[in-house]
Amino acid sequence: MKAIIIGATSGIGEALALEMAKQGYELGLTGRRTENLTAIQQQLQNTAKTHIQTMDVTNYEQAQTDFMSLVTQMGGVDVVVINAGIGSFSTKWEAELSIINTNVAGFCAIAHIAFTYFAQQKKGHIVGISSVAAVSGGAQMPAYNASKAFISNYMQGLRQKSLRKNLNIAITDIRPGFVKTPMTEQNRFMFWVATAQKAAAQIAQAIKNKRKVAYITRRWLLVAWILQLLPDKMMAKMG
Ligand SMILES: NC(=O)c1ccc[n+]([C@@H]2O[C@H](COP(=O)([O-])OP(=O)(O)OC[C@H]3O[C@@H](n4cnc5c(N)ncnc54)[C@H](OP(=O)(O)O)[C@@H]3O)[C@@H](O)[C@H]2O)c1
């Protein structure tokens, strides 16, 4: 099996690359930090065949071109994991715009080109890294929660489009709770924190099982359920 991971240079994406390499996947790894891609490729040289492609998902058309040249270099792909994402506690507009550009438009740029490629093959699997944050608004990072709600909703649409057109494209919506990564270094309040390795192992299993939606770790399903029931006043207090 061949898989591309968009955003594989640190945290969950990097851990997932190591996990999928162990499981025998041939990998295409992307991200903006070329030096990290090269280091991971070197680390995996005795484990798996890897291809690397520097890519910024916010250069939308260029990212789509880079994606297709990676697919060509790999001689095809079976699974595309769209993991690239950012968060920020800044209240500035520039920070919100960055989140929207990366998590919404950047996500769609890759999901769109991957879906188009898989539609021609009449098979494939798109995996999007959303979040438990998708299920509810959040006072601390409203744009982040909304971007993840967009991702989950967009993937539901892609799943229905695949069914409607008989395309045999599986869609997996991954919703992690807290995972210890460079992104969460700034978080002061966290609980049930998983290591990136544990999260990656569960994500790989969800991919294998072609799950529609998977909470990582599994008990975050409970939190998601509670979050949907809490009134705004209580959510505001929790932050
Ligand atoms: N950690 C958590 O608790 C948690 C919880 C729920 C969901 N998530 C989601 O999990 C995903 C991975 O996050 P993480 O926690 O592992 O954080 P991370 O270590 O900061 O990883 C983020 C990844 O996204 C890539 N990326 C960011 N902007 C990009 C851009 N413009 N173009 C291409 N790649 C870009 C980064 O690569 P470069 O910087 O090299 O470009 C990096 O590989 C995100 O979508 C995040 O929202 C995380």
The ligand as a MOL file (V3000), in Angstrom:
LIG
                    3D

  0  0  0     0  0            999 V3000
M  V30 BEGIN CTAB
M  V30 COUNTS 48 52 0 0 0
M  V30 BEGIN ATOM
M  V30 1 N -2.0950 18.0170 19.1310 0
M  V30 2 C -3.3940 17.9700 19.4220 0
M  V30 3 O -3.7940 17.9220 20.6080 0
M  V30 4 C -4.4050 17.9370 18.3030 0
M  V30 5 C -5.7510 17.6860 18.6410 0
M  V30 6 C -6.7030 17.6420 17.6400 0
M  V30 7 C -6.3320 17.8200 16.3180 0
M  V30 8 N -5.0250 18.0640 16.0090 0 CHG=1
M  V30 9 C -4.6750 18.2620 14.6040 0
M  V30 10 O -3.6370 17.3910 14.2370 0
M  V30 11 C -2.9130 17.9370 13.1590 0
M  V30 12 C -1.4200 17.8740 13.4480 0
M  V30 13 O -1.1190 18.7140 14.5360 0
M  V30 14 P 0.0570 18.4390 15.5890 0
M  V30 15 O -0.5460 18.5710 16.9210 0
M  V30 16 O 0.8000 17.2270 15.2310 0 CHG=-1
M  V30 17 O 0.9360 19.7730 15.3690 0
M  V30 18 P 2.3530 20.0500 14.6760 0
M  V30 19 O 3.4050 19.2070 15.2980 0
M  V30 20 O 2.4980 21.5290 14.7410 0
M  V30 21 O 2.1600 19.5570 13.1820 0
M  V30 22 C 1.5060 20.3120 12.2080 0
M  V30 23 C 1.8950 19.7740 10.8400 0
M  V30 24 O 1.1780 20.5440 9.8620 0
M  V30 25 C 2.0880 21.0200 8.9010 0
M  V30 26 N 1.6530 22.3050 8.3570 0
M  V30 27 C 1.2240 23.4040 9.0390 0
M  V30 28 N 0.9830 24.4060 8.1850 0
M  V30 29 C 1.2790 23.9440 6.9280 0
M  V30 30 C 1.2440 24.5150 5.6250 0
M  V30 31 N 0.8750 25.7860 5.4290 0
M  V30 32 N 1.5950 23.7460 4.5700 0
M  V30 33 C 1.9740 22.4660 4.7680 0
M  V30 34 N 2.0440 21.8620 5.9720 0
M  V30 35 C 1.7000 22.6030 7.0400 0
M  V30 36 C 3.4090 21.1580 9.6620 0
M  V30 37 O 4.4900 21.1140 8.7360 0
M  V30 38 P 5.4440 22.3640 8.3670 0
M  V30 39 O 5.4610 23.2870 9.5470 0
M  V30 40 O 6.7670 21.7320 8.0780 0
M  V30 41 O 4.8150 22.9540 7.1550 0
M  V30 42 C 3.3710 19.9240 10.5400 0
M  V30 43 O 3.8510 18.8090 9.8490 0
M  V30 44 C -3.4600 19.3630 12.9660 0
M  V30 45 O -4.3820 19.3850 11.9070 0
M  V30 46 C -4.1540 19.6450 14.2890 0
M  V30 47 O -5.1830 20.5960 14.1480 0
M  V30 48 C -4.0550 18.1310 16.9710 0
M  V30 END ATOM
M  V30 BEGIN BOND
M  V30 1 1 1 2
M  V30 2 2 2 3
M  V30 3 1 2 4
M  V30 4 1 4 5
M  V30 5 2 4 48
M  V30 6 2 5 6
M  V30 7 1 6 7
M  V30 8 2 7 8
M  V30 9 1 8 9
M  V30 10 1 8 48
M  V30 11 1 9 10
M  V30 12 1 9 46
M  V30 13 1 10 11
M  V30 14 1 11 12
M  V30 15 1 11 44
M  V30 16 1 12 13
M  V30 17 1 13 14
M  V30 18 2 14 15
M  V30 19 1 14 16
M  V30 20 1 14 17
M  V30 21 1 17 18
M  V30 22 2 18 19
M  V30 23 1 18 20
M  V30 24 1 18 21
M  V30 25 1 21 22
M  V30 26 1 22 23
M  V30 27 1 23 24
M  V30 28 1 23 42
M  V30 29 1 24 25
M  V30 30 1 25 26
M  V30 31 1 25 36
M  V30 32 1 26 27
M  V30 33 1 26 35
M  V30 34 2 27 28
M  V30 35 1 28 29
M  V30 36 1 29 30
M  V30 37 2 29 35
M  V30 38 1 30 31
M  V30 39 2 30 32
M  V30 40 1 32 33
M  V30 41 2 33 34
M  V30 42 1 34 35
M  V30 43 1 36 37
M  V30 44 1 36 42
M  V30 45 1 37 38
M  V30 46 2 38 39
M  V30 47 1 38 40
M  V30 48 1 38 41
M  V30 49 1 42 43
M  V30 50 1 44 45
M  V30 51 1 44 46
M  V30 52 1 46 47
M  V30 END BOND
M  V30 END CTAB
M  END
